[in-house]
Amino acid sequence: MLLFKRAALGLTLLFSIAAQPALAGAYDDSINAARLGDTGELTDLLRQGLEADTVDAGGNTLLMLAAREGQLEVVDLLLRSGARASKRNPAGDSALMMAVLKGYQPIVERLLAAGAPLNHDGWTPLMYAAFQGQTDIARLLIDRGADINQRAPNLATALMFAARNGHIDIVKLLLDRGADANVVNDQNRTAHSWALENSNTDIAELLERRVPSVLKVAPAPAAPQKSGGTLRVLIE
């Protein structure tokens, strides 16, 4: 018989194989199927009782794994099977954020249609799009209601990430949609100063033309960074 339990941290374990030794590798099979796009294998496991929100050892749901690897058909299968697009892993990442980070727009659209949250504590999908230079996805997220000026754990905004990494099209998009160019993060950086630090002079000049007040914001010496999640790893 299949037995489902929840671990203390709320992570879903698969099944007890005491009565069905043939299912000994089912957990690994489900993880691999989600990552590799094996909808046939995953369909069989779901029919046998696999929970659609099963997680791997790192706390990533099958939906997150499929989204991260660009497996659109698996994403569709899991959503039809009841997988929740709102779930986040211990680092705070959701399936939507993983799809945004990799630039998989069709998956982003599916997850948005399934109700994946755009605005929440911590890092957000729009911040990931800005950091990676995913202009079309950033526009889509904004059109769907993403908060342009939301602050990350290190107090940075999507505009700061775009300026830091040289994504001028996203900088233009964010400014057009009302991004505040004068906010300061926990290292006392602005979008303008971060652009200059990374030799993105075209963005710095754009900010000076569009928002002359950026020249009046004098960043103080940097403070220790207090961020977390995937972007913390990428920034460092």
C-alpha positions as CSV (number, residue, x, y, z in Angstrom):
1,M,0.0,0.0,0.0
2,L,1.1,3.6,-0.6
3,L,1.8,5.6,2.4
4,F,2.2,9.4,2.3
5,K,3.7,11.4,5.2
6,R,4.9,14.9,5.8
7,A,8.3,15.6,7.2
8,A,8.8,18.1,10.0
9,L,9.7,20.9,7.6
10,G,6.6,20.3,5.6
11,L,8.3,18.5,2.7
12,T,6.3,15.8,1.1
13,L,7.8,12.3,1.1
14,L,6.8,9.7,-1.5
15,F,5.6,6.3,-0.6
16,S,6.5,3.4,1.7
17,I,7.6,0.5,-0.4
18,A,7.1,-2.1,2.4
19,A,4.3,-3.8,0.5
20,Q,5.4,-2.9,-3.0
21,P,9.1,-3.4,-3.5
22,A,8.7,-2.6,-7.2
23,L,8.3,1.0,-6.3
24,A,11.7,1.2,-4.7
25,G,13.0,3.6,-7.3
26,A,9.7,5.5,-7.8
27,Y,10.9,8.6,-5.9
28,D,14.0,9.0,-8.1
29,D,12.0,8.2,-11.1
30,S,9.6,11.0,-10.4
31,I,12.4,13.5,-9.9
32,N,14.1,12.4,-13.1
33,A,10.9,12.4,-15.1
34,A,10.1,16.0,-14.1
35,R,13.6,17.2,-15.0
36,L,13.9,15.2,-18.2
37,G,10.4,15.7,-19.6
38,D,9.2,12.1,-19.3
39,T,5.5,12.7,-19.2
40,G,4.7,9.0,-19.7
41,E,6.6,7.9,-16.6
42,L,5.3,10.8,-14.6
43,T,1.7,10.1,-15.6
44,D,2.0,6.5,-14.5
45,L,3.4,7.6,-11.1
46,L,0.7,10.1,-10.6
47,R,-1.9,7.4,-11.4
48,Q,-0.3,5.2,-8.7
49,G,-0.7,7.9,-6.1
50,L,2.3,10.2,-6.4
51,E,1.5,13.6,-5.0
52,A,1.8,16.4,-7.6
53,D,3.6,18.5,-5.1
54,T,6.3,16.0,-4.2
55,V,9.6,17.6,-3.5
56,D,13.3,16.6,-4.0
57,A,15.9,16.7,-1.2
58,G,16.4,20.4,-1.7
59,G,12.8,21.3,-1.2
60,N,12.0,21.8,-4.9
61,T,8.7,20.6,-6.1
62,L,8.3,18.6,-9.3
63,L,6.7,21.7,-10.8
64,M,9.8,23.8,-9.9
65,L,12.1,21.2,-11.4
66,A,10.1,21.0,-14.7
67,A,10.0,24.8,-14.9
68,R,13.7,25.2,-14.3
69,E,14.5,22.7,-17.0
70,G,12.0,24.1,-19.5
71,Q,9.8,21.1,-19.6
72,L,6.5,22.6,-20.7
73,E,4.6,19.4,-21.2
74,V,5.5,18.3,-17.6
75,V,4.4,21.7,-16.3
76,D,1.1,21.2,-18.0
77,L,0.7,17.7,-16.6
78,L,1.5,18.7,-13.1
79,L,-0.8,21.7,-13.1
80,R,-3.6,19.5,-14.4
81,S,-2.8,17.1,-11.6
82,G,-3.2,19.7,-8.9
83,A,0.4,21.0,-8.4
84,R,0.3,24.3,-6.7
85,A,2.1,27.2,-8.5
86,S,2.2,29.2,-5.3
87,K,4.7,26.9,-3.5
88,R,8.3,28.1,-2.8
89,N,11.4,26.2,-1.9
90,P,13.6,26.9,1.2
91,A,15.5,29.6,-0.7
92,G,12.2,31.4,-1.5
93,D,12.2,30.5,-5.2
94,S,8.9,29.5,-6.9
95,A,8.4,27.6,-10.2
96,L,7.6,31.0,-11.8
97,M,10.8,32.5,-10.6
98,M,12.8,29.6,-12.0
99,A,11.1,29.8,-15.4
100,V,11.8,33.6,-15.5
101,L,15.4,33.1,-14.6
102,K,15.9,30.8,-17.5
103,G,13.8,32.8,-19.9
104,Y,11.1,30.1,-20.6
105,Q,8.2,32.5,-21.5
106,P,5.7,29.8,-22.4
107,I,6.1,28.2,-19.0
108,V,5.9,31.7,-17.4
109,E,2.6,32.2,-19.2
110,R,1.3,28.8,-18.0
111,L,2.2,29.5,-14.4
112,L,0.7,32.9,-14.4
113,A,-2.5,31.4,-15.8
114,A,-2.4,29.0,-12.9
115,G,-2.3,31.8,-10.4
116,A,1.4,31.9,-9.6
117,P,2.0,34.9,-7.3
118,L,3.8,37.9,-8.7
119,N,4.3,40.0,-5.6
120,H,5.4,38.5,-2.3
121,D,8.1,38.9,0.4
122,G,11.7,38.4,-0.7
123,W,12.9,38.2,-4.3
124,T,10.2,38.4,-7.0
125,P,9.8,37.2,-10.6
126,L,10.3,40.7,-11.9
127,M,13.6,41.1,-10.1
128,Y,14.8,37.9,-11.7
129,A,13.7,39.1,-15.1
130,A,15.5,42.4,-14.6
131,F,18.6,40.7,-13.4
132,Q,18.8,38.3,-16.4
133,G,17.7,40.8,-19.0
134,Q,14.5,39.0,-19.9
135,T,12.8,42.1,-21.5
136,D,9.7,40.4,-22.9
137,I,9.1,38.5,-19.7
138,A,9.6,41.6,-17.7
139,R,6.9,43.4,-19.8
140,L,4.6,40.5,-19.4
141,L,5.0,40.5,-15.6
142,I,4.4,44.2,-15.4
143,D,1.3,43.9,-17.5
144,R,0.0,41.3,-15.2
145,G,0.5,43.5,-12.1
146,A,4.1,43.0,-10.9
147,D,5.1,45.7,-8.4
148,I,7.9,47.6,-10.2
149,N,9.2,49.3,-7.0
150,Q,9.1,46.3,-4.6
151,R,12.3,46.0,-2.6
152,A,14.4,42.8,-2.3
153,P,15.9,41.5,1.0
154,N,18.9,43.8,0.3
155,L,16.5,46.7,-0.5
156,A,17.4,46.7,-4.2
157,T,14.7,47.0,-6.9
158,A,14.3,45.6,-10.3
159,L,15.7,48.8,-11.8
160,M,18.8,48.4,-9.8
161,F,19.4,44.9,-11.0
162,A,18.8,45.9,-14.6
163,A,21.2,48.8,-14.3
164,R,23.9,46.7,-12.6
165,N,23.9,44.1,-15.3
166,G,23.7,46.4,-18.3
167,H,20.2,45.6,-19.5
168,I,19.3,49.0,-21.0
169,D,16.0,47.9,-22.6
170,I,14.7,46.8,-19.2
171,V,15.9,50.0,-17.6
172,K,13.9,51.9,-20.3
173,L,10.8,49.7,-19.7
174,L,10.9,50.1,-16.0
175,L,11.4,53.9,-16.2
176,D,8.5,54.1,-18.7
177,R,6.3,52.2,-16.2
178,G,7.2,54.4,-13.2
179,A,10.2,52.9,-11.6
180,D,11.8,55.0,-8.8
181,A,15.4,55.7,-9.8
182,N,16.4,57.4,-6.5
183,V,16.0,54.5,-4.0
184,V,19.0,53.2,-2.2
185,N,19.8,49.6,-1.2
186,D,21.4,48.3,1.9
187,Q,24.8,48.8,0.5
188,N,23.9,52.5,-0.2
189,R,23.8,52.0,-3.9
190,T,21.4,53.5,-6.4
191,A,20.6,52.3,-9.9
192,H,22.8,55.1,-11.2
193,S,25.8,54.3,-9.0
194,W,25.5,50.6,-9.6
195,A,25.5,51.2,-13.4
196,L,28.7,53.3,-13.0
197,E,30.4,50.7,-10.8
198,N,29.9,48.1,-13.6
199,S,30.9,50.5,-16.5
200,N,27.4,50.6,-17.8
201,T,27.8,54.3,-18.8
202,D,25.0,54.2,-21.4
203,I,22.6,53.3,-18.6
204,A,24.1,55.9,-16.2
205,E,23.7,58.5,-18.9
206,L,20.1,57.4,-19.6
207,L,19.2,57.7,-16.0
208,E,20.8,61.2,-15.8
209,R,18.7,62.3,-18.8
210,R,15.4,60.7,-17.7
211,V,15.8,61.4,-13.9
212,P,18.2,64.3,-13.3
213,S,17.7,63.9,-9.6
214,V,19.9,60.8,-9.6
215,L,22.9,63.0,-9.6
216,K,21.8,64.5,-6.3
217,V,21.7,61.1,-4.5
218,A,25.2,60.6,-3.0
219,P,25.7,57.0,-2.0
220,A,27.4,56.5,1.3
221,P,30.1,53.9,1.9
222,A,28.8,50.4,1.4
223,A,27.2,48.5,4.3
224,P,27.3,44.7,4.7
225,Q,24.9,42.9,2.3
226,K,21.9,41.2,3.9
227,S,20.3,39.3,1.1
228,G,19.4,35.8,0.4
229,G,18.1,33.5,-2.3
230,T,19.2,32.7,-5.9
231,L,20.0,36.4,-6.7
232,R,22.3,36.6,-3.7
233,V,24.4,33.8,-5.1
234,L,24.4,35.4,-8.6
235,I,25.4,38.8,-7.3
236,E,28.2,37.5,-5.1
